[in-house]
Amino acid sequence: MRYIQLYFQFLNLQLKTILQYKSDFIIGVFSVLIGQINMFLLTILVFSQMDVLAGFNLYEMFLMYGFFVMVKGMDHFYNDNIWSFAWNKIKDGRFSEILLRPLNPIFYIVMERVEISGLSEVIIGLVIIILSGNVLHLSLGVLDIFLLCILFICGLVVFFAIKLLFSAPAFWTVCCGEFMTAGIEISNTSKYPLTIYKNAIIQKILLYLLPFPIVAYFPAIFCLKRDTGTIHILNGSISGYEIVLYSVVVASILLFVSIKVWYIGLKRFEPTGT
Amino acid sequence: MITVEHLCKEFKVNKKYEGLGGTFKSFFSREYTIKRAIDDLSFNVGRGEMAGYIGLNGAGKSTTIKILSGLMEPTQGICTVNGMIPYRERKRYTKNIGVVFGNRSQLWWDLPVSESFSVLQKIYEVPKEEFSERLDFLIEILGIKEFYLTPVRNLSLGQKMRADLAASMLHNPAVLFLDEPTIGLDIIVKEKIRQAIKKINKETNTTVLLTTHDLDDIEEICNKIIVIDKGKKIFDGSLDELKNVYAITRTVHFEFKEETTCLIDIRERNGILNVENEEKNRISIKFLKKEVDFPELMQDIVGKYDVTDFIVEEPKLEEIVKGIYTKDCVYERGNSYK
C-alpha cells in the first residue's frame, strides 16, 4: 500500500518533469510511431511474397504483433529505468544513493522513471489487436478476456524478469548494458510463431529459459483457439487453459529466479569511488 | 551511538600492468593484491557528539562512512550504529540516518527543491505535522526560503549543499553522516552550514560524523576528533587533547628597534628548533614548549637587545594535523623533531 502511494508520488514528479521538456516528449512519441510504421510495412512486405507463415496469415500475424507491441510498450512505460541500472547507475555511484533509502531497491529503480511515450505503443498495440481481431472475427467471452489479461500480466512478468536477470551482472562487472541489450533483442523472436524455429534446442530455450513466446505467441493462439501443434510442453501440445497455466507457472518461476540472482548480486556489491 | 570495533576492510585489486599490452595482460590475469583500506579500526561516538573524522586522501575515510551507512560489509570486525548493524538490516537502519555526500546531490535535478522534499517525506513516512514543523526549522536555519521553489539545476553549489543538508535531515535522523559537506564552498556558505549543523545538533541532539579536509570545520563544529592514516587510527580525542599532545611547539616573533642578525647564542640552546630572520629587524624563534624555559628566554633576549614588540603563536590546527600525517612531530614518543 505504501509502495503504491509512493509510486503515484513519483509518477507525479515524472509528469512535472516531462512538462518541463515538452519537445523531448513529443520527439519520444514521434520516434515510437516511426518505429511502428516501419515494422508494419515490413510485415506487409513479407506477406506480399507469401500468404501464410508457419500456418499464420497476415492478420493473424498482426494479431500476434499487436500483443507484442502492447506488452513491450507497457514494459517500456513502467520499467525502463532498469536500463540505466545496467548501463551506469553503479558506475556513477547513483546506485549507492538508492541503497541509502529505506526502500526495496528494485522497486525504487522501477519507480524512479516512467517513459510516457511507452503508452503510445500500448495504444497502438491495442488498436492493432482490435482491428485484426475484427477482421479475423474473433469471438471472445468475458472469461477469455480475463484470461487474456492474465496472459498480458505474464508477458509483463517475463519482460521484467529477463530484464532484471540480464541487468544483474552489473553487480559484478559494473556495467552490462550491451549484455542486457543482447538479452532483450531475443524478445523479437516473440513477434513470430514459435513453430518457425525448427531447432529443438532453440524451441526449448524459448519455452523454458527465455520464454518470450508468452508475450505474444501464446496470447495469439489462445485468441485464435488453436493449440501449440508441433510444440510440445511436457507430453503434448497445449491449448486454452493449459496455455494460461503454463504461462503463469513459467513466468512465476522465472520471476523468482531473477529476483534471487539479483539479490545474490546485490549482496556482493561494493560501491565504487568516493 | 556509533561503536566500531576492530573493523577491517580489504579489497582485492587486480594486478595492473602498464600500457595497452599490459591492459590485456591484466584483463586475463587472475593475480590480485589485497589492499587493506581499513586496518583494525576501533572508535566510539556518543549520542549527541559531533565527531570530526579526518585523514589524507585514501586514508580510509570514505570506506568507513560506506560501512557505517550500510553500503558495505567489513571484512572483519563489527560496527553498530543506533543499536543496529548497518549492513545487516539496511531498510530499517537507513530510516534513521541521514547521509550527505558533498560531491553528489540527492535531490531531483529537474524539479524544485520543494518537490524533492515532499517525496522524501513519503519515502521516510514522516507524519504531515511533524514534517512541516521540521521543514520550517530547516528552512529557517539553512536560509532555504529564497530558492525553495527553484529547480535544483538552477541552484548554485552553496544553495544545493544547503538544500541537500536539509533533505538529509527531514526525517529527523538520529545519526548524520556528512562526507565533506563544505567541499568547494565559499567562506560565507561554509560558515552558514557550520552554524546550521551546530544548531541542528543542539536542537535535536543528533549525532554527527563528519569527514572533511577543511580543519576550520573541525575547529568550529566538532567536540571529538578521530584521525586515521592508512586505515589505522592514530588519534582519538578532543580538540584540546589534540593540541596538548601534538601542539608541542611555540613560535615567538620579535620586532627589534635596529637591524639584528641571527641571535647566534640563542640558536645553540637546547630545544630551539629554528631561528629565522623574517626581515631586517624581525626574527622568529620556534621552540619546544617543554624544553625551553620561556620566561628565561624572554629575559635573555629583552636584556640583550632592544625589543619593540613580540607575539607568541601556538601552531594552527592545520600545522598540527600536517605534523601528525607526516609524523615529524611525535616528539613525545621519543623521536626527535626534524
Interface residues (C-beta under 8 A of the other chain):
Chain A: R2 Q5 L6 Q9 F10 L13 K16 T17 Q20 Y21 G93 S96 E97 L99 L100 R101 P102 L103 N104 E270 P271 T274
Chain B: F11 S62 K66 S69 G70 L71 M72 R90 K91 R92 Y93 T94 K95 I97 V99 F101 N103 R104 Q106 W108 D110 L111 E115 S118 V119 K122 I123 Y124 E125 P151 D179
